[in-house]
Amino acid sequence: MKHIKVPFTPLHGLASLGAGGLSVSFFVWLMFLTPHPNAPVPTYESLMLAKTAADSFGWITFVTTIVAIMATAHYALLAWWLYQGSRLPDADKANLFSGEAHVFRMITPLVLAMSVNAGFVVGLIFIPGLWSVKEWLFPLALLAFLVLLIMATGRWLAQQSLLKASQLSYRSKGLIELLATFAFAMITVGFSASAAMSDTPWVHTTGFALALVGGALAIWAAVRVLRDRFTGLREHPVAATATGSLLMGVPILTILGIASYRLLMASQHHFAVEVTQSAIALTLGVLFIAQVLIFVTATPTVLQRGGWRALVTEQPQGASFSLICPGVGLFVLGMFLVSNGLVPLGLLSGVGLTMSYSFLAMIQMATLALFAYLLIYAMPGKHRRTHQTPQTATANTNPRT
């Protein structure tokens, strides 16, 4: 029995992000398996009505409870992370965010954008009558996401300037720079909610336009990273603690996929653009296949480079939480593909549909179990471990390496 000390790093913000993602992922069950004829999303009123069915009360109560627990964990971890960061001496803050670690500044707009999105979910299912005042709330949401977009853009441009001036290589850091794309994508999906669900012309038009801007920034940031780092991934081995970044494309594709779906719906409902069900299924299907390809190509690297050992079994740390969002992302986009893509086309029903939902549920529960494990062993402090290999003592937890 040995003790492992886990230091605080900016990457511990990904714990809050993972909790928020899990909260939204359980909300997805309510969205696709409960009737909500008066709104495009489930509300407190629609869930109360759905619970009157004898076979629905139990599972709806269970799911809403998990949503509440994970949302509470999200906001508690966010408050803790911000507090811990504020307590650091100025010299330590400069060290944690200096050089290549400057990209970690993108975690703040990323997590705050998740907070706004998660707040919308929690409000819908727990606050009576919230949907009736949605037209008052969407402008506030647009303002919040606009502030975060400005913050994220400023930090990304500063990181790009630093990259050029210092000629930082990010060798062995995998695709950690995709944090910028992740942040832009999370903000984009927030804009898309107003675009799709607001009935006020200036609100949904503004949301649509800003979603296009956010999406363009997300894609441009991703293109720059992949252009500059793809060759390096083959030439320079990825550090074990950075292997989780190779899977970051999975949640990015999920939120961009949801944003695309919402913009397609906005085009149809607000701008009289004909959108076929085949187009929706094709869009979601292509993105889901891309996610699977990322898993297939990146997972062997994670295992071969010792990423699973370093991040999970030997020395869990802040970077370990980068493994949560890929599981959440695969589940959520899979649910969208099945429920909004394949089922309306009649390509899935009966046993096939049940098997699809069961497979996705296993992914979700495995991700939830991993998150619970990391909350025990990857948070700052001393942890007692029963198994430890000699390499553990020298494992690198410095976020700058």
N, C-alpha and C positions, 0 to 999 in steps of 0.2 A: 504494500500500500504506500503510494507516494503522493506528494502534493505537487500540483502544477499551478503556477501563478500566471494568470491571464491579465495582461496590461490593457488599459483602455486605449482604443484607437478610433479614428473617425468612422471606420468601417462597422463599428457597433451600431451605427444608425441603420444598417441593413436589418437589424433585428426588428426595429419598429416597422420598417418597410414590409418585412415578411409577415408580421402579424396583421398588418392592414390588408395585405394581399390575401391572406387566408380568410379574413373576415368577408371580403368581397366574394371569394370563391364559394363560400357556403351560401351567400345570398343568391348565387347563380341557380342553385337548386330551386329556390322559391320563384325565381323569375321564369323558369322553364316548366316547372311541374305544378304550379298553382294558377288558377284562372284569375285574370285581372282585366276584365273587359273594358273598364273605364279609364285605364291608364296603360301606357306601354311597359310599365314596371309594376311589381307588386307594391302595395301600400298597406298601411296599418288596417284600413277598412277591408281591403280584399282578403287579407290573411285572416282577419276575424271571421269573415264569411266562410272562407275555405275550411277553417277549423271545425265548423259545424258538421262536416262530413265525418262519419265514424272512423273511417280509415285514414284520416288526414291529421287529426289533432295531435297525435303522438309525434310523428316525424316532423311536422311543422314546428311544434314547440321545441323539439331537440335542435333543429337547424337554427331557429332564431336565437336560442340560448348560446350556441356556438358563435354565431355572429356577434352577439353582445360581448362574450368573453374575449374573443380575438380583437374586437374593436377597442375594448377597455385596455387590453394588453398593448395595442398599438399606441394609444395616446399616453399610457403610462411610460412605455419605453421611449417615446418621443420626448416627453418631459424630462425623463431621467437623462437621456442623451444630451439634450440641450443644456441641462444643469451641469453635467459632468464636464462638458466642453467649456462652459463659462467659468468653471472653477480652476482650470488649468492656468499656470503662470504664462505670461506672454511669451517667454522663451520656449516653453514646451509647445504652445500653439504654433509658433513659427516653425518649429522643428517638424511637427506632425503634418503641416501643410506646405512645406518647402519643397523645391525641386519637383521631381516627378509626382510627389504626393499632392501637388496643387490640385490635381484632378479630383481629389476627394472632396473639394469644396462643392462639387456638383451634387453631393449626397443631400445637402440641405434643401434645395428646391425640389429634388426628387421625392424626399420623404414628406415635405410639406404639401406637395401636390397630391400624394397618396392620402394625406389627412383630409383634404377637402373632398376627395372622391369617396373616402370611407364615411365621412360625415353625412354625405348625401344618402348613402345606403342605410346607415343607422337611422337617420331621420325618417326615411320613407317607411320603415317597418315598425318603428316604435313611437312615432309622434302622430297622434290622430289629426287628420285634416291638413297635413303638411302639403299634400298634392294640390289642395285648393288655393294655396298661396304661392305656387311655384313661380308664377310670373314676377313676383317680388324677389324671389330668391335667385333666379337665374342671372339677373344683372349683377348681383353681389358675387356670384360664383365667377362670372366673367372678369370682374375686377380683381378678384383674388388670383385667378390664373394668369391674368395679364401682368400683375406684379411679379409673380413667380417666373413668368417668361422673361421679363426684363432682367430679373436677378440671374436666371440661368444663362441668358445670352451674354451678360456682362462677365460672368465667371468663366464661361467657355472661351470668350475672346481673350480674356486675360491669360488663360491657360495656353491658348494658341500662340499668343505673343511670347510667353515664357518659353514655349517649345522652340520657337524660331531663334530667340535670343541666346538660349542656353544650349541649343542643339541636344535636347534630351532625347534619349533613344528609346526608353521604355522597354529595353531588352529584358527578356525573361519575365515581363509583367503581363504577358498574355494580351487580353483585349480590355484591360481595365479602363482605357479611355472611353469605352462605350458607355460609361456612366453618364456622359453628356447626352448621348442619344437617348438613354433611358429616361433622363430627366425631361428632355424635350417631348418624348413620346407620352409620358405621364401627364404632362400639361396639355398636350394635344387632345388626349381622350377626355380631359375635363371640358375643354372648349366644345368638343363634339356633342356632349350631353345637352348643352344649351341649343346647339344647332338642330338637334333631332327632336327635342321634347318641348321647346318653348313655342307658344302660339303667337307671340308678339313679333311682328316682322323685323324690327330693328335688332331684337335680341338674337333671333335665330340666324339672321343674316350676318351679324357681327361674329357670333359663335362660329359660323361656317367659315368665314374669312380667316379668323384667328386660328382655327384648327388647321387650315391649309398652310398658314405661316409656320405654325409649330411643327407640323408634319414635314414641311420642307427643311426646316432646321434639323430635325431628327435625322432625316435621310442624308442631308449634306454632312452632318457630323459623322455619321456611320461610314459614308463613302471615304471621307478623309482618313479615318482610322484604318479601315480595311485596305485602302490603297497604300498607306505608309507601313502597316504592320504585317500584312499577310506574308510577305517574303520572309520577314524576320521570324515568324512563327516556325518556319521550317529550318532556319539557320541557327536559331538560338533556342535551346531548351527552355520551356516555360517553368518558372519556379513552382514548386509544389503548392505554395500558399496562394498562387495567382491562377491556378487552373480553373477555379470556379468561374472566372471571368470569361472563359471560353464558351460557357453556356448562357451568357447574358443575352445573346440574341433571341433566346426563347421567349422570355417575358416581353422583350421589346416588340417582337412580332405579334404577341398577343394583344398588347394595348394598341398598337397601330392597326391590327385587324379589327378590334372593337370600334376604334375611331372610324375606320373605313366603312364598317357596317352602318354606323350611325349617320355618317355623311351620305351614304347611299339612301338611307331612309329619309333624311332631310331633303335630299334632291327630289325624291318621289312625292313627299307630302307637302313641301313648301314651294317647290319650284317646278312642279309638274313634269319632272323628268321620268321617263319610263325606265324602271329598273326591274329586270326579270329575276325570277327565283334562281334561274341557272347562273346568272351573273353573281348573285350573292353566294351560292354554293361554291362556285369556281374561285371566288376571291378568298373565302375562308379555307377552302380545301388546299389551295396553293400555299397559303401561309402555314397551315398545319403540317403539310408535307415538308416545308422548309424547316419547321421546328424539329420534326423527327430526324431529318438529315443532320441538323446540328447536334442532336443527342447522339446519333450513330457515329459521327466523326469526332466529336469532342470527348465523349465518355472514355474511350480507350486511352486518350492522352491524360485525362484526369487520373485514371487508375495506374497507368504506366509511370507517370511522373510522381507518383506518391501523393497525389492531391487528396484522395479520400483518407489516407492515413494521416496526413498533416492536418487536414481540416476537420476530421471527424474522430477517428479512433485514437490518435496519439496526442495531438495538441490542438483542440478546438480553440478558436479565437474569433475576433471580429470578422475576419474574412470568411469564416465558415458559413455565415448567414447568406453568403452569395449563392449557396446551394438551395435555398428555399424558393426563391422567385422562379427558377426554371420549372419546378414541379407545379407551382401554382399556375404558371403561364400555360403549360401543356394541358392541364385540366380545364382551365377556363376557355381557351380557344377550342379545345375538343368539344366542350359542351355547346358552344356557339355553332360549331360545324354540324354536330349531330342534330341539334334542336332547330336551328334556323337555316341550316343548309340542306341536310340529307332528308330529314323527316318530311318537310313540306313537298319535296320532290317525289315522295313515296319510295325512296331508296332504302329506308330503314323502318322496320316495324316489328312488333311481336318480340320473338326471341332475340333477333339481331339487335333491336333497340335496347332490350334489357341487358344484353351482354356488353354493349357499348357503354351504357351508364355504369355498369358494374366495374368495368375496366378503369374508367375514369375515376370512379369512387376510390378504387385501390390506390391510384396515383395520389389522390387528394389525402387519403388517410396516411399514406407513407410519408408524405410531405409534412403533415401535421405532427406525426411521431418524431420526425427528424428535428422539427422546430422545437418541440418540447425537450428533446435531448440536448440541443444546443443551448436552450435557456438555462439548463442545469450546469453545463460544462464549459460553455464558450463565453460567458459573461465575465467581466473583470472581477478579480479576486482569486483566492486560493481554492482549488478543487481537489478532492481526494479521488484518485483513480486506482483501480485494482490492477490494471495492465499498463505497462509502459516499456517501450523498447529503448535501447541505448540511444537511438537517433533522437528521441524526444528531447533529451537534455540540450541538444544543439539546434533544435528546430527554430527557424527564424520567424518571429512574430512582428518584426519591425515593418510597419506598413510602407516604408520607403524602399524596401528591398524585395 
